[in-house]
């Protein structure tokens, strides 16, 4: 099979046509979608799930667009969960990786190579000045593992406080922190973990303004420490805006109040910036900046490498030094290839004004989605910041019953119209919109028209 098409979605109105794109995909002659699906079902662990009732097979990407094996083009509003911040196949990043690949793809960190320390210096220049040391790893799970390990070594304490519905990784230690599937587990993998009440004002046992709810949730952290971890708290870890948990966030006073509580009890504060970092929230480079705080440890992944396996842990010199108590090496972390990509990502973000783009177009997209709520009763809440957006769908706005099945139908309808989004939340009823930061005005117009049509079709 050889296909080289760029097919705009057949729709009933011109407003639902994908914006023009000058890129022509290469002819695809590999295994078909059905052959690939059969191979995956036969040989790949079934824990790896696919989106949509009929999975999409993507074979090429260019900036904010992707193509499937049939040559059909889609607007990527999910971007591999923020992995591709600068856009698919960005020419500057591709060139940097190709050039480094021709020279030296990998050398152990026991040897010197200029890329890693150059990247470390450039990255730290974008963080609070007290964070002056960085350790490179390969994934967000590794980064959060290492962050907690350093916090425990530094404080001499073992307990960690996280937030309900959080997602911090899939390894054994980060799995304990991940409260996406249960709020009640005391996971003893590497030390006790406690899950505090989520400050999300849309679904919360407390009442009041978002700021009042945030303060009450901060007091919940204080109570957890007071009664469950007296004298033993090592760290508090949170995503400034939860990703897989449904794009939830508390009012800006939440982190400021919690950080004061944790520090007063001898713990350190960890900001998981795996999804919020690198200007995705628009107003700031990092998600924690929205709250006017500076954590002792920042973890990052996904957008840092624009698709390459790259992650990092930034911290203070004092906390970093504690890691020397343990033997800790990472064979691939900060390798020449990944570091070349990371440097190029930092340059592209600034050269192309992607933070400004995320702020302006994110505001437009959020406002447009909120306007759709006037016409679609299923839209319970639209939230987020910049180009990290969640649309929570409910069966009834008063009861807020999650519309899980309906969300699946909307997801399929959007795919049929040419827009790819994700889903999340404890009940799988939140549409997750996290496109590459190079989105355009025309893309926003198309996304809003497609969302309007998909909600209408799914309800019918």
C-alpha positions in Angstrom: 0.0 0.0 0.0 1.4 3.4 -1.0 -0.6 6.5 0.0 0.5 10.2 -0.1 -2.6 12.3 0.5 -3.5 15.3 2.6 -7.2 14.9 3.1 -9.3 17.6 4.6 -12.2 16.2 6.6 -15.4 16.0 4.6 -17.8 18.1 6.5 -21.0 20.0 5.9 -19.4 23.5 6.2 -16.2 25.2 5.2 -15.6 26.3 8.8 -14.8 22.6 9.6 -12.1 22.3 7.1 -8.6 21.9 8.4 -6.5 25.0 7.9 -4.2 24.8 4.8 -0.9 23.1 5.3 1.9 23.2 2.8 3.6 20.0 4.0 3.1 16.9 1.9 3.5 13.6 3.7 5.8 10.9 2.4 4.2 7.9 0.7 3.6 5.3 3.4 4.3 1.7 2.5 4.6 0.0 5.9 2.3 -2.4 7.7 -1.4 -1.4 7.7 -3.2 -0.2 10.7 -5.0 -3.6 11.1 -1.7 -5.5 10.8 0.0 -3.2 13.3 -3.0 -3.6 15.7 -2.8 -7.4 15.4 1.0 -7.4 16.1 0.5 -5.1 19.1 -2.3 -7.3 20.5 -0.1 -10.4 20.1 3.2 -9.1 21.4 2.8 -5.9 23.4 1.7 -5.8 27.1 -2.0 -5.2 27.2 -1.6 -2.6 29.9 -0.7 -0.2 27.1 -4.1 1.1 25.9 -5.1 3.0 22.8 -7.5 6.0 22.4 -10.7 5.9 20.4 -13.0 3.0 19.6 -11.0 2.6 16.4 -7.4 3.4 17.2 -5.5 5.8 14.9 -2.1 4.9 13.5 0.1 8.0 13.1 3.1 7.7 10.8 4.2 11.3 10.2 4.1 14.7 11.9 4.9 18.3 11.0 4.5 21.0 13.6 0.9 20.9 14.9 -0.3 18.3 12.4 0.0 14.6 12.1 -0.9 12.1 9.4 -2.2 8.5 9.6 -1.3 5.6 7.4 -4.0 6.4 4.9 -2.6 9.9 4.4 -5.3 11.7 6.4 -4.3 14.8 8.3 -5.3 15.7 11.8 -4.8 18.7 14.1 -2.9 17.3 17.0 -4.5 18.9 20.1 -2.9 16.3 22.4 0.7 16.3 21.2 1.6 13.1 23.0 0.5 14.6 26.3 2.7 17.7 25.9 5.7 15.7 24.8 6.1 17.8 21.6 6.1 21.4 22.8 7.8 23.0 19.7 5.9 20.9 17.2 6.4 17.6 15.4 9.6 17.3 13.4 10.8 20.9 14.1 13.6 21.5 11.6 16.0 23.1 14.1 15.6 20.2 16.6 15.8 17.6 13.8 19.0 19.2 12.5 20.6 19.3 16.0 19.9 15.7 16.6 21.0 14.6 13.1 24.3 16.5 13.5 25.0 15.0 16.9 24.0 11.5 15.8 26.7 11.7 13.1 29.3 12.5 15.6 28.5 10.7 18.8 25.2 9.4 19.9 26.2 8.3 23.4 29.0 8.3 25.9 28.8 7.4 29.6 28.5 10.3 32.0 31.8 9.1 33.4 33.3 10.8 30.4 33.2 14.5 29.5 31.1 15.9 26.7 30.2 19.6 26.3 26.5 19.1 25.5 25.4 18.1 29.0 27.0 20.9 31.0 26.0 23.5 28.3 22.4 22.3 28.5 22.5 22.3 32.3 23.7 25.9 32.4 21.0 27.0 29.8 18.3 25.2 31.7 19.2 26.5 35.1 19.2 30.1 33.8 15.4 29.7 33.3 14.8 28.6 36.9 15.0 30.5 40.3 18.7 31.2 41.1 18.8 29.1 44.2 18.2 26.0 42.0 21.7 25.7 40.7 22.3 22.0 40.2 20.6 19.6 37.7 20.6 15.8 37.2 19.5 14.5 33.8 17.5 11.3 33.5 15.3 9.7 30.8 11.7 10.0 32.0 9.3 11.8 34.4 9.1 8.7 36.5 12.8 8.6 37.0 12.9 12.3 37.7 10.3 12.0 40.4 11.9 8.9 41.9 15.2 10.8 42.2 13.5 13.9 43.6 11.9 12.0 46.4 15.1 10.1 47.1 17.0 13.3 47.4 14.3 14.8 49.7 14.5 11.8 52.0 18.3 11.9 52.1 18.3 15.6 52.8 15.7 15.7 55.5 16.4 12.3 57.1 12.6 11.8 57.0 10.6 9.2 55.0 7.0 10.4 54.6 5.8 12.1 51.4 2.6 14.1 50.9 0.9 14.2 47.5 -2.5 15.2 46.2 -5.5 13.0 45.3 -5.8 12.3 41.5 -2.1 13.1 41.0 0.0 11.3 38.4 3.8 11.2 39.0 4.9 8.2 37.1 4.6 4.4 36.7 7.6 3.0 38.6 7.2 1.4 42.0 8.1 4.6 44.1 6.2 7.0 41.8 3.3 4.6 41.6 2.9 5.1 45.4 2.7 8.9 44.7 0.2 8.4 41.9 -3.3 8.7 43.4 -5.2 8.6 40.2 -6.9 5.4 40.9 -7.2 5.4 44.6 -7.2 8.0 47.3 -6.9 5.5 50.2 -3.7 3.5 49.8 -0.9 3.9 52.2 1.8 2.7 49.8 4.9 1.5 51.6 7.1 1.4 48.6 10.2 3.3 49.8 8.3 5.0 52.6 4.7 6.1 53.6 2.8 8.3 51.1 -0.2 10.3 52.1 -2.7 11.8 49.7 -4.2 15.2 50.6 -7.5 16.6 49.3 -7.3 18.0 45.8 -7.8 21.8 45.8 -9.9 21.6 42.6 -12.8 24.0 43.3 -15.2 22.2 40.9 -15.2 18.9 42.9 -14.4 19.5 46.5 -15.8 18.5 49.9 -15.2 22.1 51.1 -17.2 25.1 50.0 -16.6 28.8 49.4 -14.6 30.8 46.9 -11.7 29.0 45.1 -9.3 30.8 47.5 -11.2 29.7 50.6 -11.3 26.1 49.3 -7.6 26.3 48.6 -6.9 27.4 52.2 -9.1 24.6 53.6 -7.2 22.1 51.4 -3.9 23.5 52.7 -5.1 22.9 56.2 -5.8 19.3 55.2 -2.1 19.0 54.4 -1.3 20.4 57.8 -3.6 17.9 59.5 -2.0 15.0 57.5 1.4 16.1 58.7 0.2 16.7 62.3 -1.5 13.4 62.8 0.0 11.0 60.3 3.6 12.1 59.8 4.6 14.0 63.0 8.3 14.9 62.6 8.6 12.6 59.6 7.6 14.6 56.5 10.3 14.6 53.8 8.5 16.3 51.0 5.3 17.6 49.5 5.0 16.9 45.7 2.4 18.3 43.3 1.7 19.2 39.7 0.9 22.9 39.6 -1.9 21.8 37.2 -2.8 18.2 37.3 -2.5 16.5 33.9 -3.9 13.0 33.8 -6.0 13.9 36.9 -8.2 16.1 34.7 -6.4 19.4 34.3 -7.4 20.5 37.8 -5.7 23.2 39.9 -6.4 25.1 43.0 -6.4 28.9 43.5 -3.0 30.5 43.4 -2.8 30.8 47.2 -2.8 27.0 47.6 0.8 26.2 46.9 2.0 29.3 48.8 0.2 28.1 52.0 1.1 24.5 51.6 4.8 25.2 51.0 4.9 27.3 54.3 3.3 24.4 56.2 5.7 21.8 54.8 8.8 23.8 55.4 7.7 24.6 58.9 7.6 20.9 59.5 11.0 20.2 58.1 10.1 19.0 54.6 11.0 20.2 51.1 8.7 21.1 48.3 8.8 19.4 44.9 7.1 20.8 41.8 6.3 18.2 39.1 6.6 20.3 35.9 6.5 17.4 33.5 3.4 18.7 31.8 3.2 22.3 32.9 6.8 23.4 32.3 8.5 25.1 29.3 5.9 27.9 28.9 2.9 25.7 28.3 0.8 27.7 30.8 1.6 30.9 28.9 1.8 33.5 31.7 5.0 31.9 33.0 7.8 29.6 32.1 7.0 27.2 34.9 3.6 26.3 36.4 4.7 27.0 40.0 5.3 30.6 39.2 1.6 31.2 39.0 1.6 30.8 42.8 4.6 33.1 43.5 6.5 30.2 45.0 10.0 28.7 44.5 10.2 24.9 45.3 13.4 23.3 46.5 13.2 20.7 43.7 11.7 20.9 40.2 11.2 17.8 38.0 10.7 18.0 34.3 10.2 15.7 31.2 8.2 15.5 28.0 8.4 19.0 26.5 12.1 19.2 27.5 13.1 16.9 24.7 10.3 17.5 22.1 9.8 13.8 21.8 13.2 12.4 22.9 13.5 10.5 26.2 14.9 13.3 28.3 14.0 14.4 31.8 15.7 16.4 34.6 15.7 17.2 38.3 16.8 20.7 39.3 17.6 21.5 42.9 19.9 23.4 45.3 23.5 22.7 45.8 22.8 21.6 49.4 20.2 19.1 48.5 22.1 17.9 45.4 25.1 17.1 47.6 23.2 14.6 49.6 22.9 12.3 46.6 26.7 11.6 47.0 25.7 9.5 50.1 24.4 6.9 47.7 26.0 5.4 44.6 23.8 6.9 41.9 24.7 6.8 38.2 22.5 7.1 35.1 24.0 5.6 32.0 21.9 7.5 29.5 20.8 10.6 31.4 22.0 13.7 29.6 23.6 11.8 26.8 25.0 14.0 23.9 22.0 13.3 21.6 19.3 14.1 24.1 21.2 17.2 25.4 21.5 18.5 21.8 17.7 18.2 21.5 17.2 19.9 24.8 19.4 22.9 23.9 17.5 23.3 20.6 14.1 23.2 22.4 15.2 26.1 24.7 16.3 28.1 21.7 13.1 27.4 19.6 10.8 28.4 22.5 12.5 31.8 22.7 13.1 32.4 19.0 9.5 31.6 18.0 7.9 33.4 21.0 6.1 30.2 22.0 5.3 31.5 25.5 3.5 34.5 24.1 1.7 32.2 21.7 0.6 29.9 24.5 -0.8 32.8 26.5 -2.7 34.5 23.6 -4.1 31.5 21.8 -4.7 29.6 25.1 -6.8 32.5 26.3 -8.7 32.5 23.0 -9.3 28.8 23.1 -10.4 28.8 26.8 -12.8 31.7 26.2 -14.3 29.9 23.1 -14.7 26.7 24.9 -16.5 28.4 27.8 -18.8 30.1 25.3 -19.8 26.6 24.0 -21.1 25.8 27.4 -24.0 28.2 26.7 -25.1 25.8 24.0 -24.1 22.4 25.4 -25.4 21.3 28.8 -22.9 18.5 29.0 -20.0 21.0 29.4 -19.7 21.2 33.2 -16.4 23.0 33.5 -13.7 24.5 31.3 -10.4 25.1 33.1 -6.7 25.5 32.6 -4.1 28.0 31.7 -2.4 28.7 28.4 -2.4 25.7 26.2 -3.1 23.2 29.0 -6.9 23.0 29.0 -9.5 20.6 30.4 -13.2 20.3 29.5 -15.2 18.3 32.0 -18.3 16.7 30.6 -21.2 15.8 32.9 -24.6 14.2 32.6 -26.2 16.9 34.8 -24.6 20.2 35.9 -26.4 20.2 39.2 -25.3 16.7 40.2 -22.0 16.8 38.2 -22.4 13.1 37.4 -19.4 12.3 35.2 -20.5 11.7 31.5 -17.9 9.0 30.9 -19.5 7.2 28.0 -20.5 10.5 26.4 -16.9 11.7 26.6 -15.8 8.7 24.6 -18.3 9.5 21.9 -17.1 13.1 21.8 -13.5 11.9 21.5 -14.5 9.7 18.5 -16.5 12.5 16.8 -13.6 14.9 17.1 -11.3 12.3 15.5 -13.8 11.9 12.7 -13.7 15.7 12.2 -9.9 15.8 12.1 -9.0 16.8 15.7 -7.2 14.6 18.1 -7.6 15.2 21.9 -7.1 13.1 24.9 -9.1 12.3 28.0 -8.4 12.1 31.7 -9.8 12.6 35.2 -10.7 10.0 37.8 -13.8 9.1 35.8 -12.4 9.6 32.3 -14.8 12.4 31.6 -12.4 15.3 31.0 -11.2 16.2 27.5 -7.5 17.1 27.7 -6.4 19.7 25.2 -2.6 20.2 25.1 -1.4 21.0 21.5 2.1 21.9 20.4 2.8 25.5 21.3 3.0 26.5 17.7 -0.8 26.5 17.3 -2.2 29.2 15.1 -5.4 31.4 15.1 -6.8 29.3 12.2 -6.2 26.1 14.3 -8.1 27.6 17.2 -11.0 28.5 15.0 -11.1 25.0 13.6 -10.8 23.4 17.1 -13.7 25.4 18.4 -15.9 24.6 15.4 -15.0 20.9 15.6 -15.7 20.8 19.4 -19.1 22.4 18.8 -20.0 19.9 16.1 -18.6 16.9 18.0 -20.7 17.8 21.1 -23.8 18.1 18.9 -23.2 14.8 17.2 -22.4 12.9 20.4 -25.6 14.2 22.0 -27.7 13.2 19.1 
